[in-house]
Amino acid sequence: MSKGSERRATTAVDRRSRESSQTPAKLFRSEVILVEDDRELADLICFALESVGVTVTIFNNGVDALDGLAALPEREVRRLVLLSVDIGGIDGHTLHERLISLRPDAFLVAFMSSRASEADQIRALRGGAIDYLVKPVSMHVLIEKVRVWQTIISGDQ
């Protein structure tokens, strides 16, 4: 796959044979848009979320993400976007700002970054992000946060 391409991952992984007490329960029907240029991390996040029934759409750079997200059809329910700060083309903060100006009520954004500075976190949160996760991110914690964020989205209806 070429850099910056969109991939749609829709097949949930059957984990019944690997269920344990630490494995999160299946989420209700949900969708996450992941903007991450680290393909290995994107695959790991995609696998973890799919294993609990989440549909994941991945964009590997900011330009493709902006174009793809702006082109999505309007709907009543906001879409959840997991957004990396350091992505090619347009950085995550700029992408977030442009999305807000183009489609102010269309997305609920949570940042993920190896940048742990207060300045980056505060910029994201003041800009309207619902959270800022510092990488490396625990997949179990991420799954639980997605569950909470989806509850917030459902309450918005």
C-alpha positions in Angstrom: 0.0 0.0 0.0 1.4 3.4 -0.9 2.0 6.0 1.8 -1.0 8.2 2.4 -3.5 5.6 1.2 -6.7 4.9 3.0 -7.4 1.4 4.2 -10.8 0.2 5.4 -10.6 -2.6 8.0 -14.0 -4.1 8.7 -13.5 -7.7 9.6 -13.8 -8.3 13.4 -11.3 -10.8 14.8 -12.8 -13.9 16.5 -11.1 -14.1 19.9 -13.4 -16.6 21.5 -10.6 -19.1 21.8 -8.4 -16.5 23.5 -10.9 -14.9 25.9 -9.5 -14.2 29.4 -10.6 -12.2 32.4 -8.5 -9.3 31.1 -10.1 -9.3 27.6 -12.6 -6.4 27.3 -16.2 -7.2 26.4 -17.4 -6.6 22.8 -18.2 -2.9 22.2 -21.6 -2.0 20.8 -21.5 -1.3 17.0 -19.0 1.5 16.6 -16.6 3.1 14.2 -13.2 4.7 14.7 -11.1 6.7 12.2 -7.4 6.4 12.9 -4.9 8.9 11.5 -1.5 7.4 12.1 1.6 7.3 9.9 3.4 4.5 11.8 2.0 1.5 9.9 3.0 -1.1 12.6 1.2 0.9 15.3 -1.8 1.5 13.1 -2.0 -2.3 12.5 -1.7 -3.0 16.2 -4.5 -0.5 17.1 -6.6 -1.7 14.3 -6.3 -5.4 15.5 -7.0 -4.4 19.1 -10.1 -2.4 18.2 -11.4 -4.9 15.7 -11.1 -7.7 18.3 -13.9 -6.0 20.2 -16.1 -5.3 17.2 -15.0 -1.8 16.2 -14.7 -0.9 12.5 -11.5 1.0 11.8 -10.7 3.3 8.9 -7.0 4.3 8.6 -5.4 7.3 7.0 -1.6 7.4 6.9 -1.1 11.1 6.5 -2.7 14.4 7.2 -3.5 15.4 3.6 -5.4 12.2 2.8 -7.1 12.4 6.2 -8.3 15.9 5.6 -9.6 15.1 2.1 -11.2 11.8 3.2 -12.8 13.2 6.4 -14.1 16.3 4.6 -15.7 14.1 2.0 -17.6 11.9 4.4 -21.3 12.2 4.2 -23.1 14.2 6.9 -24.8 12.3 9.6 -26.4 13.1 13.0 -23.8 11.1 15.1 -20.3 12.5 15.3 -17.4 10.2 14.2 -14.6 9.3 16.6 -11.1 10.2 15.3 -7.9 9.0 16.9 -5.3 11.5 15.6 -1.6 11.3 15.8 0.2 14.7 16.2 3.3 13.8 14.0 1.9 12.8 10.7 3.0 13.6 7.2 1.5 16.4 5.1 -0.4 18.3 7.8 0.4 17.9 11.5 -2.4 16.6 13.7 -3.0 20.0 15.4 -3.4 21.7 12.1 -5.6 18.9 10.8 -7.8 19.2 13.9 -8.2 22.9 13.5 -9.1 22.6 9.8 -11.7 19.9 10.5 -13.3 22.1 13.1 -13.5 25.0 10.6 -14.8 22.7 7.8 -17.2 20.4 9.8 -17.5 21.8 13.3 -19.9 19.2 14.8 -18.9 16.1 12.7 -16.0 14.7 14.7 -14.9 13.9 18.2 -11.1 13.9 18.3 -8.7 12.3 20.7 -5.0 12.8 20.1 -2.2 10.2 20.4 1.4 11.3 20.5 4.8 10.5 21.8 5.0 14.2 22.5 4.3 14.4 26.2 4.8 18.2 26.7 2.1 20.1 28.6 2.1 22.6 25.7 1.0 20.0 23.1 -1.6 18.5 25.4 -3.0 21.8 26.4 -3.1 22.9 22.7 -5.1 19.8 21.8 -7.5 20.1 24.7 -8.1 23.8 24.3 -8.7 23.2 20.6 -11.6 20.9 21.5 -10.0 17.4 21.7 -11.7 15.1 24.2 -8.4 13.5 25.3 -4.6 13.3 24.7 -2.9 9.9 25.1 0.8 9.7 25.3 2.4 6.9 23.3 3.1 4.1 24.0 -0.6 3.5 24.6 -1.9 0.4 26.4 -4.3 -1.4 24.1 -6.5 -2.4 27.0 -6.7 1.3 28.1 -7.3 2.5 24.6 -10.2 0.0 24.2 -11.8 1.2 27.4 -11.3 4.9 26.4 -13.0 4.1 23.0 -15.9 2.6 24.9 -16.3 5.7 27.0 -15.9 8.0 24.0 -18.6 6.0 22.1 -20.9 6.4 25.1 -20.3 10.2 24.9 -21.1 10.1 21.2 -24.3 8.1 21.7 -25.4 10.6 24.3 -25.0 13.4 21.8 -27.8 12.1 19.6 
